[in-house]
Amino acid sequence: MAGKRTRTQQGSDSLEDLSVRTESLSLDEVNDRYEGEWILLLVTDEDERRNATRGRVLEHGKSDVQITRAIRRIRAKHPDVLLQTFVAGRRVMTGDAARQYLADLAISGQGFHARF
């Protein structure tokens, strides 16, 4: 529906209304569902290092301009809310997380064998 504006885009919703109408997702779910799109996330859970672990997608799209407008609109009404923006997609693992993933993969037997 090109050209049709949603209530979210019009900015008539309160943050509470937006939160109720959108489901809480893990970052992996957001990355899978919206791969390649800009995301504006209302952070709902954090880990011990204060990294977002779950949230509600308030806005998503191909344009960072759209996300910037949504941030300004939300910040004007809710300056203290915890928001995060990013481009969704596969995350690159490093260090301990990658080692743990590979160990889990080896144990599960779902890996592959290659000969060089």
C-alpha positions as semicolon CSV with decimal commas, in nm:
position;residue;x (nm);y (nm);z (nm)
1;M;0,000;0,000;0,000
2;A;0,232;0,271;-0,119
3;G;0,141;0,615;-0,004
4;K;-0,092;0,507;0,276
5;R;0,028;0,625;0,615
6;T;-0,021;0,414;0,924
7;R;-0,110;0,556;1,264
8;T;0,250;0,492;1,367
9;Q;0,380;0,705;1,082
10;Q;0,132;0,982;1,160
11;G;0,260;0,998;1,517
12;S;-0,085;0,993;1,681
13;D;-0,011;0,694;1,904
14;S;0,121;0,709;2,255
15;L;0,425;0,497;2,332
16;E;0,205;0,271;2,542
17;D;-0,030;0,213;2,246
18;L;0,265;0,127;2,022
19;S;0,403;-0,114;2,283
20;V;0,075;-0,297;2,317
21;R;0,029;-0,331;1,940
22;T;0,375;-0,470;1,870
23;E;0,516;-0,796;2,000
24;S;0,834;-0,823;2,204
25;L;1,105;-0,991;1,996
26;S;1,458;-1,108;2,063
27;L;1,728;-0,935;1,860
28;D;1,777;-1,258;1,664
29;E;1,406;-1,257;1,573
30;V;1,426;-0,893;1,464
31;N;1,738;-0,964;1,256
32;D;1,571;-1,262;1,086
33;R;1,236;-1,095;1,025
34;Y;1,361;-0,758;0,896
35;E;1,695;-0,845;0,732
36;G;1,841;-0,551;0,540
37;E;1,598;-0,297;0,689
38;W;1,658;-0,010;0,928
39;I;1,503;-0,081;1,269
40;L;1,382;0,148;1,544
41;L;1,356;-0,069;1,853
42;L;1,197;0,013;2,187
43;V;1,429;-0,178;2,420
44;T;1,234;-0,391;2,669
45;D;1,510;-0,614;2,813
46;E;1,886;-0,583;2,859
47;D;2,164;-0,816;2,967
48;E;2,403;-0,754;3,257
49;R;2,616;-0,533;3,031
50;R;2,311;-0,323;2,940
51;N;2,302;-0,456;2,583
52;A;1,954;-0,483;2,438
53;T;1,828;-0,842;2,430
54;R;1,459;-0,789;2,346
55;G;1,243;-0,511;2,219
56;R;0,944;-0,393;2,021
57;V;0,993;-0,277;1,663
58;L;0,835;0,068;1,646
59;E;0,940;0,139;1,287
60;H;1,124;-0,045;1,010
61;G;1,207;0,026;0,649
62;K;1,471;0,068;0,382
63;S;1,525;0,437;0,457
64;D;1,722;0,574;0,751
65;V;1,537;0,902;0,694
66;Q;1,210;0,730;0,791
67;I;1,372;0,601;1,111
68;T;1,520;0,943;1,194
69;R;1,177;1,105;1,162
70;A;1,025;0,842;1,389
71;I;1,299;0,897;1,650
72;R;1,236;1,272;1,652
73;R;0,862;1,219;1,683
74;I;0,897;0,971;1,970
75;R;1,170;1,169;2,151
76;A;0,953;1,482;2,142
77;K;0,686;1,303;2,347
78;H;0,903;1,052;2,537
79;P;1,257;1,190;2,584
80;D;1,365;0,924;2,837
81;V;1,260;0,611;2,647
82;L;1,537;0,366;2,557
83;L;1,557;0,329;2,178
84;Q;1,804;0,148;1,956
85;T;1,855;0,178;1,581
86;F;2,038;-0,063;1,354
87;V;2,024;-0,236;1,019
88;A;1,885;-0,585;1,073
89;G;2,067;-0,888;0,946
90;R;2,310;-1,159;1,038
91;R;2,540;-1,060;1,318
92;V;2,905;-1,153;1,304
93;M;3,015;-1,343;1,612
94;T;3,361;-1,303;1,754
95;G;3,557;-1,448;2,040
96;D;3,377;-1,652;2,302
97;A;3,039;-1,638;2,129
98;A;3,184;-1,785;1,808
99;R;3,372;-2,058;1,999
100;Q;3,056;-2,149;2,189
101;Y;2,850;-2,156;1,868
102;L;3,104;-2,385;1,698
103;A;3,121;-2,613;2,002
104;D;2,741;-2,637;2,013
105;L;2,732;-2,705;1,639
106;A;2,990;-2,984;1,674
107;I;2,796;-3,145;1,959
108;S;2,467;-3,125;1,767
109;G;2,615;-3,300;1,464
110;Q;2,458;-3,046;1,229
111;G;2,794;-2,918;1,105
112;F;2,962;-3,021;0,784
113;H;3,289;-3,192;0,710
114;A;3,528;-3,056;0,453
115;R;3,852;-3,194;0,313
116;F;4,124;-2,962;0,201
